[in-house]
Amino acid sequence: MAYAIIETGGKQMRVEPGRFYDVERLIGDPETPVTIDKVFFFSENDDVTIGQPLIVGATVQGKILKQYRAKKVIVYKMQPKKKTRKKRGHRQEQTRFLVESITIGDKTFTAPTVSE
């Protein structure tokens, strides 16, 4: 099983080929291919590659599945005995991103195929 640790939207996350992840908004329409080159760590079985801070020549390829807004977060501020209340809501823009393959140098790792 191959996986990588990447950075997108100011956050680091562990990604595997063939799975989708909800990340901060990426620019593009659904079915748009996306390449992320900020790869910090890569592991394939017992073979480990660690970047200093990034792995040179490593990329994660995928595509955007959909753009949406996350669940609303309510921010409520109140000062007791002052009759001061503020109620605000926020919905973060999100992107559902499908990881298709991870490339390190000349090797490409894709999702394992299921045979029946």
N, C-alpha and C positions, 0 to 999 in steps of 0.2 A: 504494500500500500504506500503510495507516494503522497506527500503533502508538503505544503510550503507555508511560511509565515510572511504575509505581505502587509503593506500599509496602503490604505485608501481612506480618504475622508478624514485624515488625522488620527485614524485608529488602526491598530494592528490586529490581524485576524489570521486564524489557521484555515487554509483552504485545501480542498481535495478535488481532483478532476471528476466531473460528472455530478457535482452537487451545486445547489444554488444558495446564495447568501443575500441577505438584505443589508445594503451598505448605504452610506450617505450618497446623495444624488450625484450620479455620473451624467455627463452631457451626452445626449443621443436619444434616438427613438428606439422603440422595441425592435429586436433583431439586428441592432447595430453591433458590429464586432468591436471589442474593447481589448486593449493590451495594457497590462500593468507591469511596470519594470522595477518597482520598488520591492524587491524580494530580499528578505533578511536571512532566511533559513530554509533549507530544503532537506528532506529525509525520504529515503526510499529503502525500505527494509532496514538493514543495518548500516547503510551508506549515508553519512551525514555531511552536509556542506553548510558552513557558517560564514556569513558575510562580514566584512570589516568596513563599514557597517552594512553595505549592500553586496550581493553576489553579482559580480560582473558578468554580463551576458545572459542573465536569467530573466525570463518573462513569464507571465501568466496570461493566457489568451482565453477569452470568453465572449459572451454576448449578453446584451441587455434583454431581459424577458419582459419587464414592465416597469413603468414609472408610477409611483403612487405616493400618498401622504400617510404618515404613520398615525397611530391613535392619538387623540387629543390629550395633552397634558394640561391640567388646570393649575394655575398659580394663584393662590389666595393669600393676600396680605391684610392683616388686621392689627390695629393698635387698640388694645382694650381701653375703655373709659374715654376715648377720644372721638368715637363715631367715625373713624376712618377705616374704610374698607376698599380694597382693590381686588377685582376678580378678572383675571386674564387667562386666555387659553392660547395654546401653541400646537401646531401640527408640523412636524419635521418632514421635509421632502426626502423620499427614500427611493432606491433603485433595487430591483431584484436582479441579481447578476449570476449567470450560469458560468461556472468554470469548465471550459472544454479541455484545456491541456496546459501542462507546465513544461517549459523548455529550459534546459540548463546546457549551455554550450551547444553541442550537436545532438544531444539526446532529447527526445520529446516523450512525455508521459501523459497518456490519456486514460479515460475511465475504462475499467475492465468490462469486456462485453459479457453478457449473460447468455450462456448456451443452454439450450433445452434438450 
